[in-house]
Amino acid sequence: MNLSKEDLARYSRHLLLSEIGLEGQKKLKAASVLVIGAGGLGCPVLQYLAAAGVGRIGVIDLDVLEESNLQRQILYTVADVGRNKALAAQQRLLALNPLIEVLAYPFALETSNALELFESYDFIVDGTDNFATRYLVNDACVMTDKPLVYGSIFKFEGQVAVFNYQNGPSYRCLFPNPPAPGEVPNCSEVGVLGVLPGVIGAMQANEVLKMILGLGNVLSEKLLVYNALSAESLILNIKANPRVINETKAMKTKFEELNYTAFCGLEKPSEVAEISPEMLFENLEKYTLIDVRETWEQPRHKALEGIDIPLPRLILWKDKIPKDKPVVVLCAKGIRSKVAIEQLQNQFGYTNLMNLTGGIKNWDAQLLKIK
C-alpha cells in the first residue's frame, strides 16, 4: 500500500522516526481497528488512531450524546447533543483526517452481529462501561482470534491491558466471573475525573499502534493500573488459562444463544425456589446436585458431590443438567447459584431448579446444628 503526497505531508513526524518511517506508516494505513463504544474511552482512542493514519476505523455505539458527556468526551461539541455517537464520531473523525476510512455502526453490539463484525477488523478496542458487553467483546475476540485492547475507568483510577494477543490471556483469565450486580457502579452513578478517560484512552491507542508497528512491549500478560491523583501506576502480571480460553472458543457454535445480561445478573430476576440445608440434608437422595463454583474452590463435601459446572461454563455444559428431576444448585454463598438458576430459567425454560439457601457456608453452619 503506497502513501500519497497528502499522506507524506500529514504524517511527516512519523516518517522522521526511524522506528516507524515509510514502511511503518504503510502498516498503519493498511490496518483496521474496531472501537466498541464512542464514549469517554472511545473518544481519545478514535482521535489518536485517526490522527495517526490508521486506514480503516470502525466505531459502534447505539447511544446518543447527552450534555453531561461533554465533560470528558471531547471529540464532540454542543451541536452533537442528541445525535447518535457513532455517526457524530464518524463526522468528526473525517473532519480531522479525510485520508482515512471511518465506518459508523449506530446500533448495539450483540451476539447476532459481533462475530461477523469482528472478522473484518485486525484489532478490537473495548471502550465500554458495563460488564455484560465486556464479556461479550472478550468472547467474540477469542472466537475470532482478534487482539483486544481493554480499558476501564472508575472515579480517579483506570486500567489498561491487551488480551488474546499471541496466545496471551483473555479477559476471562483475569476475571472468570462478573461482580455481583451493583457491586461496581459506573461513572453515571459515582462520577469520574474528566481527564481520566483521556489518559486511559490514549494508552489504549498506544497499545494498538505498538501492535500494528511491532514496536515496544505490548501490555499482554499484564494489567496496568493508573491513579490520576498520585500520578502513580503499577503493573500486575496475568497468566493465561488455556482451559478457560479453549472453553470460550468451544462456545462459538452456541454464541447466539448466550445471554450476557443474565450471566452478569442484570436481567430482571425471576422467582427462584430455595431449599434450606436442613431440608436438603433430610432428602439428599431425591436431588441432583449442581455445583457452579470453580473446581478449585473449597470446601468439598462428600454428601454434596454432584455435577461440577462452573458458572462461566454454564451455557456450554447446560445439557448435563436434567429437566426431568429435581435439581439443587449450589455455590459458596448462594449468590452465583441464584444467577445460574435465573439464567437457566429465563433462557432455557428450566422449571425444576432450587437454590441452596446461603450456599455451602450456610450448609456447614446448619449441619453442625443438625448433628
C-alpha positions in Angstrom: 0.0 0.0 0.0 1.6 3.3 -1.2 1.4 6.6 0.5 0.0 9.6 -1.3 1.6 13.1 -1.3 -1.0 14.1 1.2 -0.1 11.2 3.4 3.6 12.1 3.3 2.9 15.7 4.3 0.4 14.8 7.1 2.5 12.0 8.7 5.9 13.7 8.3 6.6 13.4 12.1 6.1 9.7 12.0 8.2 9.4 8.9 11.1 11.1 10.7 11.1 8.4 13.3 13.5 5.6 12.2 11.3 3.1 14.2 8.3 4.0 12.0 9.4 5.6 8.8 7.8 4.9 5.4 7.2 1.2 6.0 5.6 1.8 9.4 3.2 4.4 8.1 2.2 2.0 5.3 1.4 -0.6 8.0 -0.8 2.0 9.8 -2.6 2.8 6.5 -3.2 -0.9 5.8 -4.5 -1.6 9.4 -8.1 -1.8 10.5 -9.4 -1.2 14.1 -12.9 -1.6 15.5 -13.7 0.6 18.6 -16.6 -0.6 20.8 -18.2 2.5 22.3 -17.7 6.1 21.4 -17.8 7.5 24.9 -15.2 8.5 27.4 -12.6 5.9 26.4 -13.6 5.6 22.8 -13.2 9.3 22.0 -9.5 9.6 22.7 -8.9 6.2 21.1 -10.7 7.2 17.9 -9.0 10.6 17.8 -5.5 9.3 18.1 -5.9 6.3 15.8 -7.5 8.6 13.1 -4.7 11.2 13.6 -2.0 8.5 13.3 -3.4 7.4 9.9 -4.9 4.0 10.7 -6.5 3.3 7.3 -9.9 1.9 8.4 -11.6 2.6 11.7 -15.0 1.2 12.7 -17.0 2.7 15.6 -20.1 1.0 17.1 -22.4 2.7 19.6 -26.2 2.8 20.0 -26.2 5.7 22.4 -27.0 9.4 21.7 -24.8 12.2 23.1 -26.0 13.9 26.3 -24.9 17.2 27.7 -23.3 15.5 30.7 -21.0 13.6 28.3 -19.2 16.7 27.2 -17.3 16.9 30.5 -15.0 14.1 29.2 -16.0 13.1 25.7 -14.1 16.0 24.0 -14.5 14.6 20.4 -17.9 16.2 20.4 -19.4 19.7 20.7 -22.7 21.1 22.0 -24.0 20.8 18.4 -23.8 17.0 18.7 -26.1 16.7 21.7 -28.9 14.3 20.8 -27.1 12.7 17.9 -26.0 9.1 17.7 -22.4 8.9 19.0 -21.2 6.6 16.2 -22.5 8.9 13.5 -21.3 12.0 15.2 -17.8 10.5 15.8 -17.6 9.4 12.1 -18.2 13.0 11.0 -15.7 14.5 13.5 -13.0 12.0 12.6 -13.3 12.5 8.9 -13.1 16.2 9.5 -9.9 15.5 11.4 -8.4 13.2 8.8 -10.2 12.8 5.4 -7.4 10.5 4.2 -8.8 7.5 6.2 -12.0 5.5 6.1 -14.3 5.7 9.1 -17.3 3.3 9.3 -20.1 4.0 11.8 -22.4 1.3 13.2 -25.2 3.1 15.1 -26.6 0.0 16.8 -25.9 -2.2 19.7 -23.2 -4.9 19.7 -25.0 -8.2 20.1 -24.2 -11.9 19.8 -26.1 -11.9 16.5 -23.6 -9.4 14.9 -20.4 -9.5 16.8 -18.6 -12.4 15.1 -19.2 -11.2 11.6 -18.2 -7.6 12.5 -15.0 -8.6 14.3 -13.9 -10.8 11.4 -13.5 -7.8 9.2 -11.0 -5.9 11.5 -7.5 -6.6 12.7 -7.8 -5.2 16.2 -10.6 -4.6 18.7 -10.7 -1.9 21.3 -13.1 -2.1 24.2 -14.4 1.3 25.3 -17.5 0.1 27.1 -18.6 0.7 30.6 -20.6 -2.4 31.5 -19.6 -6.0 32.3 -22.1 -7.7 30.1 -20.6 -6.1 26.9 -17.1 -6.6 28.2 -17.6 -10.4 28.4 -19.4 -10.4 25.0 -16.5 -8.5 23.4 -13.9 -10.8 25.0 -15.6 -14.0 23.9 -16.1 -12.7 20.4 -12.4 -11.8 20.2 -11.3 -15.2 21.4 -13.7 -16.9 18.9 -12.4 -14.8 16.0 -8.8 -14.7 17.2 -8.6 -10.9 17.4 -6.3 -9.0 19.9 -8.4 -7.0 22.4 -7.3 -3.7 23.9 -9.1 -3.3 27.2 -9.6 -0.2 29.3 -11.7 0.8 32.2 -12.1 3.8 34.5 -13.5 4.3 38.0 -13.5 7.8 39.7 -9.8 8.6 39.7 -8.3 5.2 38.6 -8.0 3.4 35.3 -6.8 0.1 33.9 -5.3 -0.9 30.6 -4.5 -4.4 29.2 -4.1 -6.3 26.0 -5.9 -9.6 25.8 -5.8 -12.5 23.3 -2.5 -11.4 21.8 -0.1 -14.0 20.6 -1.6 -16.8 22.8 -1.8 -14.5 25.8 -4.5 -14.4 28.4 -8.1 -13.4 27.8 -10.3 -11.1 29.9 -11.9 -14.2 31.4 -8.4 -15.4 32.6 -8.3 -12.4 34.8 -12.0 -12.1 35.6 -13.7 -15.5 35.3 -16.9 -14.2 36.9 -18.5 -10.8 36.8 -19.0 -8.9 40.1 -22.4 -9.0 41.8 -25.0 -6.6 40.3 -24.5 -3.1 41.9 -21.1 -4.0 43.4 -19.2 -1.9 40.9 -21.1 1.3 40.0 -20.5 3.1 36.7 -19.4 6.8 36.2 -23.1 7.9 35.9 -23.6 6.8 39.5 -20.3 7.8 41.2 -18.7 10.3 38.7 -15.3 10.3 37.0 -12.5 12.8 36.7 -12.9 14.3 33.2 -9.3 13.9 32.1 -9.0 10.2 33.2 -10.6 8.6 30.2 -8.3 10.8 28.0 -5.3 9.3 29.8 -6.5 5.7 29.7 -7.9 6.0 26.1 -4.6 7.4 24.9 -2.8 4.4 26.5 -5.2 2.1 24.7 -4.5 3.8 21.4 -0.8 3.5 22.1 -1.1 -0.3 22.5 -2.9 -0.5 19.2 -0.2 1.4 17.4 2.5 -0.7 19.0 0.9 -3.9 17.8 0.4 -2.5 14.3 4.0 -1.3 14.1 5.7 -4.1 16.0 7.2 -1.7 18.5 7.9 -1.9 22.2 6.4 -4.3 24.7 2.7 -4.8 24.4 0.7 -5.0 27.6 -0.1 -8.6 27.1 0.0 -10.8 30.2 -0.1 -7.5 32.2 -2.7 -5.2 33.7 -1.6 -1.6 34.1 -3.4 0.3 36.9 -3.1 4.1 36.9 -4.0 6.5 39.7 -4.7 10.1 38.5 -4.4 11.6 41.9 -1.0 10.3 42.7 0.3 10.0 39.1 1.4 6.5 40.0 0.9 3.3 38.1 1.6 -0.3 38.8 1.6 -3.4 36.6 0.2 -6.7 37.6 1.1 -9.9 35.9 -1.7 -12.1 34.3 -1.3 -15.7 33.4 -3.2 -17.3 30.5 -5.6 -20.1 31.5 -5.7 -22.5 28.4 -8.7 -24.3 29.8 -10.7 -21.1 30.0 -9.6 -19.9 26.6 -10.5 -23.3 25.0 -13.9 -23.4 26.7 -14.6 -19.9 25.3 -13.6 -21.0 21.8 -15.9 -24.0 22.2 -18.9 -21.8 22.8 -18.7 -20.3 19.3 -21.3 -22.7 18.0 -23.7 -21.6 20.7 -22.7 -17.9 20.7 -26.0 -16.5 19.6 -27.7 -18.4 22.4 -25.6 -16.7 25.1 -27.3 -14.1 27.3 -24.6 -11.9 28.8 -27.1 -9.7 30.6 -28.3 -12.8 32.5 -24.7 -14.0 33.0 -23.9 -10.7 34.8 -27.1 -11.0 36.9 -28.6 -7.9 35.3 -31.7 -9.3 33.8 -35.0 -8.8 35.6 -34.9 -11.5 38.3 -37.3 -14.4 38.1 -38.6 -16.3 41.0 -36.0 -18.7 42.4 -37.1 -21.6 44.6 -35.0 -22.1 47.7 -34.2 -25.1 49.7 -32.7 -24.9 53.2 -29.7 -27.0 54.3 -32.0 -28.9 56.8 -34.5 -29.9 54.1 -31.7 -30.9 51.7 -30.0 -32.9 54.3 -33.2 -34.9 55.0 -33.9 -35.6 51.3 -30.4 -35.7 49.7 -31.2 -38.9 47.7 -34.1 -37.1 45.9 -32.0 -34.4 44.3 -29.3 -34.0 41.6 -26.7 -31.5 42.8 -25.1 -28.9 40.5 -22.0 -27.1 41.9 -21.3 -23.8 40.0 -18.2 -22.9 41.9 -14.8 -23.1 40.3 -13.4 -26.6 40.6 -10.6 -25.4 42.9 -12.9 -23.8 45.5 -13.1 -25.5 48.9 -14.6 -26.9 51.0 -15.8 -30.0 49.2 -18.2 -32.3 51.0 -18.8 -36.0 50.1 -22.5 -35.5 50.9 -22.8 -32.7 48.3 -21.0 -34.5 45.5 -22.7 -33.9 42.2 -22.0 -32.4 38.8 -19.4 -29.6 38.7 -20.4 -26.9 36.2 -18.5 -23.6 37.0 -20.7 -20.6 36.3 -18.6 -19.3 33.3 -19.2 -22.7 31.6 -22.9 -22.9 32.4 -24.2 -22.5 28.9 -21.6 -24.7 27.3 -22.4 -27.6 29.7 -26.1 -27.0 30.4 -27.1 -30.2 28.7 -25.6 -32.1 31.7 -28.4 -30.6 33.8 -31.6 -32.7 33.8 -35.0 -31.2 33.3 -37.0 -34.3 34.4 -35.9 -34.5 38.1 -35.5 -32.0 41.0 -32.1 -30.2 40.9 -30.4 -28.2 43.6 -27.8 -25.7 42.5 -25.2 -24.6 45.0 -22.1 -22.3 45.4 -20.2 -20.8 48.3 -22.9 -18.3 49.5 -25.9 -18.9 47.3 -25.3 -15.9 45.0 -23.8 -17.4 41.9 -26.1 -20.4 42.1 -29.1 -18.0 42.0 -27.6 -16.3 39.0 -27.2 -19.7 37.3 -30.8 -20.6 38.1 -32.2 -17.3 36.7 -30.2 -17.7 33.5 -31.3 -21.3 33.0 -35.0 -20.4 33.8 -35.1 -17.3 31.7 -33.1 -18.6 28.7 -33.8 -22.3 28.5 -37.1 -22.9 30.3 -35.9 -24.9 33.3 -38.6 -25.3 36.0 -37.1 -27.9 38.3 -34.3 -25.9 39.9 -33.8 -24.9 43.6 -31.1 -22.8 45.2 -29.3 -23.9 48.3 -30.1 -21.0 50.7 -26.9 -19.4 51.8 -24.7 -21.9 49.9 -22.0 -24.2 51.2 -21.2 -21.8 54.1 -24.8 -22.0 55.4 -24.7 -25.8 54.9 -21.7 -26.0 57.1 -23.2 -23.8 59.8 -26.6 -25.6 59.8 -25.0 -29.1 59.6 -23.3 -28.5 62.9 -26.8 -27.8 64.5 -28.3 -30.8 62.7 -25.7 -33.1 64.1 
